[in-house]
Structures are given as structure tokens and as C-alpha cells.
Amino acid sequence: MNDHALRLLLQDPRLAELAAYPFDFDVERAGYGHVEPVRLASGGPLRIIAGDAGGGTYFVCEDGSVLYADSEGSAGIVGASVDEALEIMIGLEDAEDHDEDDEDTEDGGGLGLERARTELRAALGFVERPRAELEALLDAALARTEPDFLLLNAEEGRAYDLIGPPPPPLWEPVLAAGRADLAALRTPDRAVWDAVAEAPVRRRLALRAAQFDRAEGDLALLRHLLRHEARSSMRDELRLAAVLVGHYGRAEDLPLLDEVRRTDFDTACGLSELPGPAADPAELRRWARETDALLFGADPADEPLYTWTDLAVDQGLTNLARCALIRRFDAIELDQGLLRQDGDPTRLDTAELSSLVDDFERIGEPGQALRVQRLHTALQEAACDRVSARLTQARLEREAGLLPSADRTLAALRGTLAEPGDDSLGFWRGTSLGRYIAEEHFELALALADAGSGEEARAVVGAAEAIRGELAEFPARGVRELAERAAGRVRGLS
């Protein structure tokens, strides 16, 4: 790690004083901590090395990069190393930020800006560089902030704003490999066809690239990708492949498309409106145009975010997906807060929140999943939906070790069962919902017992048994083993 300059500042009070003023890099403030608990979204370590007079904090990341976070909720990488960050700060400090008489002031250890710059550069071993070169270094550093160095409020999970320009849209890095494969597919090398077609993720990305870069001579390679994509379960890229082939309106493709449709039940349902093998080719072309206009398009920016987050995760670009999903929920949460302040009765479509919960769990972000689920729960109106949402919330709280919170959530769930306020819960005793409710109570009882909370565990087992007693025979039988285990565990507590 290139931190030679930092070691000199820590060893020499005179240099530390110069760095603190006029360059506002104060190593003594490292002991103050940041204004709030923070963490990297990627889970990487952070070490505070300095602060500034405005309450901002300098952190060193695992690879040596320096992350600066101000006190107002913005952050960004300001150097690839401590030495580089200091060199940039010293070189770019502007005389306009200082009083004109600083040049003649030496009290308090201060010097004129240029004299201080010259002295500190020499002491730290920095050569003088052109301002444009330092600005380019800073721009390059800031551009690396996302996805690996996105800073979050550790308690609330919200992302810090970026210092500097936003990153490129998610689809650009996600689609890059697909564009490269599409270009290779258009060369005479047919070995590439099988290499791409037989790799599911590469195949899907190539199809997405073809969606936005359509060429008249692509029909043969699209047929090849379609045949291979049909081997997978029905998903958007299979429909896309059929649409791209259908746009050509060739009669010889109708049997191929019919064969694809008959792959399995899900595919038959997903492509149910595809013209049959004896249809007019014009009908195929019309179906392709209409489906394309409804579901696809020619601009990657118009695709749903989740097209790109799913493909990012499938490529192993999990940090990219994580950043995009967190920022999406931050925006939803902000909008909901503004609507509440304005008294706007508009309610959010909670289907997106359910998808976000699933996506966060998929990438191993239970804290963010719980954050979304709590908003999802708060927005439910029908009793059945409230119970289902609280059931998921309680599970996430339990899995996060927030056992008292899970206990309160299940208590609220039982309150809804007792007084639903509508008729949407009339079926719960005879279905899987009733079984899941009982199971979650017993799971929480086990977790409470393991945590040494015997009294609370016994209370939850009692509530769980009462629920199990209300269930119809089939769902009640399904939960018997878990109930016996929880009861035995609670009996074993002193």
C-alpha cells in the first residue's frame, strides 16, 4: 500500500499541521470517527485516516484507495492511494479559498498557500505536476467509486450520493460482453457460434445485444441462438429470439418456431400467440412487430432495470447489481416520503417491492431485503396481504437475528388474524398460508430458545400451538415435526 506520505504526517507534527491547514487533511481527526456509522455496500473494510474541518472523513479501503465522505451524505474515491490523494489535494487546493493575507501570516503554524504547498510537496517527496494532470487523476479516481466503493449509512442502508459525475448506465457494462460476442458471431468463424450458443449467459447477452443492434444478415445466427435458447426454460430471451427471427417473415422459419413453442408446457404458454406452421409469413412478421413493440425495443435505456441487474448477477457482476438495486430502492423510499409529506393518496405498486426483496435475497443482502419488506408491509391494505407481508418480514427479521422485532411482527400478524377487517382471510386455516404462519412461529421459538430467551420462546410456542389448533388436518399435519422439536427445545430450558 502506497502510504509513505501518511506515515510522514503521523511522525512529524510540523507536516501534519501543514496538511491540516491549509489543505484540510487533519490526521488528528481520525480519532473522531465519522458523523454516522457507515459501511461499504460491497462489505469491504474501511479505516479512518483523517478528517476535515467540515466534518468530512477520509477512509482507506482494502486496495489502498482513499474514500472521502462529507457530512452531508456524499462520498467518492479521491485517490488510488493515500499518497495520490494527498498529492491531488495539495496540488488542487485553490487560493480563492483562503484569505488574501495568508501569504504574510505565520501565526498558528499557518503559511501562505503557495509557500505551504512548496514545503509540503518537498517534504513528502511529491514533484510538481500540471493542474490538468491532477484533475485527470481525481476524475479517474471519482469514476471508480461505483460499484466497489459505494458508501452506505450502516444503520439505515441508504446509499451516499456520489461526488462527481454519475457512473455509466448499468446496461453499458452489463451488455459489453454480449456486444463483443455479437460482433464475433458476425465473422466467418463458425466455431464462435457453438461457443456462444452453448453458454447460457453468453447466449442471452448476445441476444440482448442483437435486440439493440439489428442487422439484415443476422438471420442464420439468430436461428442458431434460438434453437439453443429453447433448451432452457421459458424466459424473456427465448421470446426475444423468436421475435428477432420472426421479423424476417420467412415461411421456412414457421416450422422452426412451432417446434420451439412445443418444447414444453411453459414455452407453449409463453409463445401461445405465435402463428402456427401453416400461417402466412406476413402474419409472422405482424406478430413479431406487435410483440416487439409491446415487450422489447431498440433502446437499452428503455429496458426495465431488472433486465440488467439479473444479467449482471448472472455474469458475476454482483456489485454492479447491488448498487443499482440499492439506489432504486432509495429513490422509491424518497418518493414515498415526499408523497406522505404532501398528503398525496397515490399508492406505490408493491409488485416492484416484492421483486426487490427477491433480488436482494438472491445477492446475499438480507438487510436491504428487510428494509424493502418493511415498506412493502406498511403499504398493504387487504388483511390477507398484510398477513403474507408480515410473515415474510418476520422471517427476514429472524434470519437477521432481530428476534424481538420478529416477535412483534408476528404479534401484529396474529392481531390481523383475530380482527382482519375484511373477508380476504376466510381461507387461511385450510391452506399452505396457515401452515407457513405456524411454521414461522415455531422457527422463531427455536431461535429465541437458542438465544437464551426462554420466557419469550415459551410464549411464542403457546401462540404457535394455538394457531396449529385452528388449522385444517392437512396443513396441521405438515407442521407437526417442527412443532415437536420446538416444544422439546423449550421444555429443555431451565
N, C-alpha and C positions, 0 to 999 in steps of 0.2 A: 504494500500500500504506500503510495507516494504522499507521505505526511511530514516530510522533512521540515517544512516551514512551521507546521503546527508545533512540533517538538521545540523548535527555537523560541516560539512565542511562550510556551509553557516554562521554558528555562530562563528566559530573560525578561524581567519586568518592564524594562525600557521598551523592548519591542512589542510586548503585549499592550503597553499603554498607547503606543503609536497605532497599533492595529485597531484598538478600541476607538481612538479619536485621532484623525478624522475619518477612519474607514469603517467605523461602526461594526467591527468584528471583535467582540469582547469575550475572551476566553473565561473571564471570571463569572460571566453569566451562565456558564454551562451548568453550574450547580443549582440554578433557579428552576430548571425544568421549563417545559412549555406551558402555555396558558391553559391547556386542557390535555387530557390523555389522548394520545394518537397512536396509530399503528399503520403499517403498510398493508394495503389490500392483499398483496402477494404473500404476506406473512413473514417477510424478511426482517432481519434485526435492524434496529436504529440505535445510534449512540449520539447523545448531545455533546457537541464540542464547543459551542459558543452561542451567544445571543446578541441582540442589538438593542438600541435604546427604545425602539418602538414595541418591544415585546415579542419580536420575532426570534426564531430559533434555527440554528444550524445543526443538522444531523449528518453523521457519516453512515452510509449504507454498507451492506455486506461487501460489495465490489469496490468500495472506496469512494463512490460518488457522493457528492455533498448535496443534501436536500435542504432547501430553505423553506420554512413555513412562517408566514407572518401571523399577527394576532387577529386578523380579520377573516381567516378561513381560506387563504390562498397559499399554494405551495408549488415548488418546481425545483428541478435539478439545476444547480448553478455552477457545476464543475465536475469533471470526471475524477478529480481527486481534490484533497484539501489544498495542495499546492496550486493546482489550476484555479480553483475557486478564489483563493486569496490573490493570485496574480490578476485575475479578472477584476475583482473588487478594487484592488489598489489602482489598477490602470484606468478603470472607468469612473472612478469617483469624480464627480463634477464640481468644479469650483463654484458654480452658481448655488450649490447647496450650503455654502459657507459664507460667513461674513467677510466683507472686503478687507477688514483689518486683521484677518487671521494671519496674513503674511508677516505681520510685525508682532505677533503675540507668542510669548513663550511661557506665560504663567500656566500652572496646572499641567505642565508637560506638553502643552499643545505647540504645534509649529504651523507655519503656513502650509497649505495643502501641497504645493509643489515640492517644498523642502522635505515635508514628511514623506511624500511619495518616493523621492530620490533616496532618502535614508533607509526607508523600509525595504525598498527593492534591493538595494545593495546588501543589506544585512541578511535578507532571505535568499539571495542568490538569483533574483529574477532579472533578466535582461529587459530593456525597454522594448516594447512591441508597439506597432501601429495600433491606433484605436480600432480601426476597422477589423484587424485580426482578432482582437479581444472580443469585439462584438460578435464576430462569427463564432468564436468558441462558446460564448454564452448562448447564442441562438441554438447551436448544436446540442448543448447541454440541456436546455429547456425542452427541446424537441424529444429528448429521451425520457421525459418524466413518465408518460404513459406508454406501455401498461405496467412496467415493473415497479414503478415508484409512486403509484397513486397513494396519497395520504388520506386516511380516514380518521374521523372522530371515533376513538376506540369505544366509547360508551353508546353512541347513537348510531354508528355505522355510516354516517353521511360522508361523502367524498369532499375533499377540499377542491376549490376552484383551481384552475391552472394559472400559474404565472406565465405569461407569454401566449403565443398563438395556440389554437386547439390542434390536436393531432389530426391526421388524415381520417376521412370517414372509414368506419370499420370495414366496409366492403373492399376497400383497396388492398390492405394486406391479406385479407381472407381469400380474395379472388386471384391473387398474384400467381399462385401455383397453377390454378386452373387455366389462366390465360397462357402461361408458358406451355402447358400440355396441349392446349388447343392449337397453338402455333406449331408444335411438333407433330400433331395429328395431321396437319395440312401439308406436311412434307411427304416425299415419296417413300420414306422409311416406314413400311407396314409393320415392322416389329414394335413400333411405338403403340400401334392400335391395341394390340393384346395387352401390353404392359399397362396402359391406362385403363382399358375396359375391364380388366380383371382385378383392379384395385378399387374397391367400392368408393373410398373417399376421393381418389383422383378422378374417377369416373363422374361422380356427382359434381365436382368442381369444374370439370371440363364441360359438362352440360350447362352449368350456370354461366360459364364464360361464353358458350355458344349462344346462350339466350341474349346476351348483350352485344355480341359481335357476330352477326349473321352473314354468311357468305353463300353465294349461289352454288359453289362446288362442294358444299359440306354434306350432301345427302348420304353418300356412302358411309362416311364416318359416323353420322348420326344414326343410321340404321344399325351399325355395329355396336354403338353405345347403348341403343335401345334394347337390343337383344340381351345384352349382359345385364342391364339395369332391371329387366323383367325377372331375373333370377332372385332379386331381393323382394322384400315385401312392398306393398303399395305405398308410395310416398310421392312427394311433390316432384322430385326429379324424374320419376318414371312418367308422370303425366306431362312434364315439360318435354321429355324426349319424344313422346307421341305427338305433341303439338308441333315441335320443330320439324319432325318428319312429315306430319300432315299438311304443313304449309306448302309443301311442294305439289300436293294434289295429284300424286301419281297412282294410277289404278293398281300397279303392281305392289304397292305398299298396303293396300287394303287387307289382303290375307295375312301379312306380317302383323299388322296392328290387331287383327282379330285374334291371332294366335297369342299375342301378348295379353290381350284382355282376358283370355281363357286360362291364364296362368294359375290363378287361384280365386277363391271367393272374394277376398278383399279387392283384388285387382279388377275383377268383373264389376264390382260395385263402384270402384273409383273411376272406371272408364265406361260406365254404363251408357253414356250418351254418344260414345264413339260410333260412327257409321259402320254398318256391317260389311262383310266381304263382297257383297254384290252391289254396294252403293255406287252412286255416280261419283267420280273423283271430285267434282265441284262441291258435292256435299261434304266430302272430307276436308276440302280447303275451307269451306264455310265454318265447319266445326272448329278447325284449328284457329281461325281468326277470332271467333267468338270466345273460345276458351282462353286464348292468349290475352285478349283484351280484358277478360274478367279476372284472371289469376296471375298473369305474368306481365311482361312489359319489356321495354328496351332501355330502361334507365335503372342501374343498380341502386340508386338513391331512393327509388320508389318501392323497393322491396321491404317487407317487414323486418324490423331489427332482428327477429328471431331466426330468420333465414341465415343471417351472417353469424349470430352467436352460436347456433348449432354447428355450422360448418367450421367455425373457429375451434370449438371444443374437439370436434372430430379430427382436426389436424394437430391437436396438441397445443393450440394457441389459447390456452385456458385463461391466461392473464388478460388477453385482449377481450375475451368474452366477459370476464369478471368486471372489468372496468366499464364496459358498455352497459351491462345489466345493472350495476350499482348506480351509474349516472341516470339510467332510465327510471329507476325507482325514485331516486332523489327528485327528479322532475315531476313524477306523479305525486309524490308526497307534498312538494311545494305547491302544486296546483290545487290539491285538496285543501291545504291550509289557507290559501288565498280565497277559495270558494267559501270556506266556513266563515272567514272574516267578513266577506261581503254578504253573507246570508243567502248565497246562491243555492237554490234547491237542487241543482244539477248533481246527479249521482254518477260516479265512475262505473264503467262497465268492468265488473270484477273478474271477468274471464281472463283478462291480461294478468291480473294479480295472481290467479291460480297458476298460470304458465310461469310467471316469475318465481314463485315458490318452488315449482318443479325444477326449473333451471338452476336456481341457487343450490338446491339439494344435490343436483347432478354434479356440480362442480365443487362440492365439498364446502359450501358456505352456509352452514346451519344458522349462524347468527343473522345473516341477511335474509334467509328464508323466513325466520321468525319475525323479523322486522316487517316484511311484506305481509305475512299471515295475520299479524295483529291489525293492520289496516283493513285487510280483507274481511276479518271477523267483524270489525266495527261497522262495516258498510252493509252487512246482511240484514234483511228485513223479515223474510219469512222464517218461521220457527224452525223448520227443517234445515234451512240454510244456515241458521245461527248455530244449531247443534252440530252440524257437519263441520263448520268452520272452527268452532271451539274444540272439537275433537282433534283436528289437525294441529291447532295451536297448542293444546295440552301436550300432544306428543312431542312437538318441537321443543317446548319448554322443558319437558322431562329429559329429552336427549341432550339438551344443553346444560343439564344439571340445575336448572331453575325450578326446584321441586316445589317451594311454596307458591310460585306463580302457577305452576301446573295444577296444584291443588285448588287454587282459587278459580282457575278456568273451568275445571271440572265441576266445581260447586255451582258456577254460573250455568253450566250446561244442564245440571240436574234441575236448576230453577226453571229453565225453559221447558224441560220435560214435564215438570209439575204444572206449570202455567204457560202453555205455548202461546196463547193469544190468537191462534188461528187453527185451522184444521189440517195443516200440512204435515203434522206428525202422527196422524192416526195409525200409521202402518209400522212404526219403528220396532214394536215388540216382536214382530214376526219376520223380520228381515235381517240381513247382514249388518245394517246400521246398529241394531240393538246389540248384536254380538260384539261389534267393534267398540261400542261405548263401554260395555262390561270389561272387555279385554284391556282397554286403556286404564280403567280404574285399577285393575289387578296389577298391571305393569307399574303404575305409579306406587301402589302399595309396596311392591318389591323394592323399588328404588328408594323409597322412604325408609324401609327396613334396613337396607344396605347402608344408608346414611346414618343409621342410629336414631332415627326419629320414630320411636316405637308407638307413641301415642297417636301421632298423625297417621302412621301406617294402619293401625287398628281401625281408626275412623274411616279411612278410605276403603278398607276391606269390608267394613259394615255397609258402606254405601254401595259397593260393588255387588255384594250379595243381595241387597235389596233390588238392584237393577236386574240381576240374574234371575231372581224370583219372578220378575214380571215377564220374562222372555217366553216366547213360544218354545215348544220342545226342541225343534231343530237348532235354532241359534243358541239355546241354553246348553245343549249337549256339546256344541263346538267349543265352549269356553271352560268346560269342566276341568281339564288338566291344569290350566293356568290358575284357576280358582283354588284348586287343592294345593298347588305349590305356594301361592301367596298366603293362604291360610296357615299352612305349615310353617312358613318363614316367620309369620307374625307370632305364632304360638311359641316359637323358639326364642323370642326376645325376652329379656329379663324384665 
